[in-house]
Each structure stands twice: as structure tokens, then as C-alpha cells.
Amino acid sequence: MELAKEEAVVKVLLESNDEFKKLYSEHLELEKKIAEFDSKHYLTPEEEMERKRLQKIKLAGKDRMFEIIREFKNKNN
């Protein structure tokens, strides 16, 4: 039941909050880029640094998305 609530909140925010929508899109794009690195058997030092940089950006975006979700829940409960 809780997961369904979370999904409903995300759906509402995707439709109504431009910042959340942008962060969500960026998150998906970063996941794809990181997966490309992960599919390689070996990463050069530069690729490893880029992968870590992308992970940090993805985490920061995810943190902000959770903050937006928390703010939304606080306003609507």
C-alpha cells in the first residue's frame, strides 16, 4: 500500500512540478550513462572519474527529489 502511495505522489509531481520533472528526467539519463560505463569490462582512469562524477550528480538530484516529495507530503497531509 505504501509503495502505491509513493508512486501516486511521484505521478502527481511529474505532472505538476517542473523542477521534479526535470530532476526525474536527468536521473533517468544519468542512470543510462552510468549503465554504459558499467557494461564495460575495464574503465580508464578518466572513465572511472566521469562515472563517479555522474553518480554524485545523480545522488544530489535524487536527494532533491526526495526533498520535494517530503515537502509535497507535508503540504497535503
C-alpha angles and dihedrals in degrees: 000000000000092000090054089053091050092050090049091052091049090050092051092048092048088055098041110026118066094192092052091047091052093047091048092051091047090049092055092047092050090050089056093049093048090048089055090056091045091054091062119092092218133021124205115231088257092051091048091052091048091048091052091047091052091048091054092050090048092050093049090051092048091051090052092048090053089049090053090048091050092049091048092051092048091053095045103043 
